[in-house]
Amino acid sequence: MGTALLSLSGLTKTYPGVVANSDVGFDIQPGEVHALLGENGAGKSTLVKMIYGLVAPDSGQMTLNDVPFSPADPNAARAAGVAMVFQHFSLFDALSVAENVALGMDNPPPRRELSDKIRTVSKAYGLPLDPQRTVGDLSAGERQRVEIIRCLLQDPKLLIMDEPTSVLTPQEVEILFKTLRKLSAEGTAILYISHKLEEIRSLCDTATILRLGKKVATCTPAERTAAELAEMMVGSSLRPPERRAHEPGGVLLEVNDLTIAPTQAFGTRLQNISFSLRMGEILGIGGVAGNGQDELLAALSGEVLTDASAIVMQGTAVGAMGPTGRRNRGLLTAPEERLGHAAAPEMTLTENALLTGSKRQALVKGGWINWAAAKGFAEHIIHHFDVRTPGPEVAARALSGGNLQKFVIGREVLQEPHVLVVNQPTWGVDASAAASIRQALLDLAADGAAIICISQDLDELMEISDRFAALNEGKLSPIRATADLTVEEIGLMMGGAHGMEVADA
């Protein structure tokens, strides 16, 4: 291969008590699609933050086109030709596409000229966008297009993408991959971070694997199986989740003609949603982000109240009951937004365990908190779900996203709910942690709990769900047995093809 576009040598970054990166080095060639793989906490985020100028390395060097490269901030990285599409979109819903693109540019051209450029570039790369549309009205896939086009207008030499397909349908993934292959053919290098290993095998030329902050391997993904890649990441073999044979029991939860207004500006109105959920059953609900998932979880959790009879649990109407009353009856939830919604960032893990476990774990008696018991519950979660943290007194914000996700899911699962509603249970977690979380959900169902799994990960839904329905524009498709569906059919249902009606299984 020729001269590397980006060369990393000996990059090291430490934080108090944690070595995030230790002596990391590898090259990225022009036009190469280079995967960066590793468990949660392996050091991927810290590494790309150093490349993008968000943090400075303690030691080591970077060169870009054989020139020393040490960006002081993202502006300097962009000026040198490095662009990044983050996992969490940084867009303003109330502004237009063109206005959002302009905000991300250091020297945006006049609005009419910018709109013309957006139309031209988006069409050329197969990602058509109307620059006048309001971002709040766009689908998750279209929002990602805005982020990508904003980067492409800067003519980057290196494009960093963090979990780019986590909110896309299979059809949208294919469109994205065509775009990335076109960029690669034109000489743009792509540093691609994803936990979806089959995507890595399909798209990427090379993979660098990090483990505990160190580079442990470089390989050609197409020459490895997904299982081999996962084993390289974790350092041991992985077992896929296993189902324990059991028969679904009686109905635990009924939702009757649920209709609610959006919970926020640019939210989605839920319309006439009805279904039932039986003991020991996992109902998978798919959908592209922004089609009513947050509103459905808010209605089921009690954060948004409904007519009492709209939600019935074990024969008791709970629609007008708040979250505490529902939790006391065994209806527990784990929302998608882990930092701020599922966990309080500045509170310790012990305090966060107390927040939802006070009643079911008997952590409060006579108005007094049993802090020893709360700490014990937090330690039980940390141990049982392999949460990588120095201890239960660490603040939630100090954990990596994947480790905090394991803590949040573990906190709810270990309270032995009768009904558990989870939204994106394995979002942003590595293959090992995802398998562990899915196994915990399967075991919980086998023990008699009823579970609603809201997810955009189709492989996840196919793996653990007994029945499946799709949310699109606040409407729920007919429910079908998962065993009767293909991934392609699920993708179409997520896109709004509700005409595929089959009798409820």
Buried (B, 14 or more C-beta within 10 A) or exposed (E): EEEBBBBBEBBBBBEEEBBBBBBBBBBBBBBBBBBBBBBBBBBBBBBBBBBBBBBEBBEBBBBBBEEEBBBEEBEBBBEBBBBBBBBEBEBEBEBBBBBBBBEBEEEBEEEEEBBBBBBEBBEEBEBBBBBEBBBBEBBBBBBBBBBBBBBBBBEBBBBBBBBBBBBBBBEBBEBBBEBBEEBBEEEBBBBBBBBBBEBBBEBBBBBBBBBBBBBBBEBEBEEBEBEBBBBBBBEEEBEEBEBEEBEBEEBBBBBBEBBBEBBEEEBBBBBEBEBBBBBBBBBBBBBBBBBBBBBBBBBBBBBBBBBEEBBBBBEEBBBBBEBEEBBEBBBBBBBBEBBEBBBBBEBBBBBBBBBBBBEBBEBBEEEEEBEEBBBBBBBBBBEBBEBBBEEBEBBBEBBBBBBBBBBBBBBBBBBBBBBBBBBBBBBBBBBBBBBBBBBBBBBBBBEBBBBBBBBBBBBBBBBBBBBBBBBBBBBBBBBBBBEEBEEEBBBBBBBBEBEEEEEEE
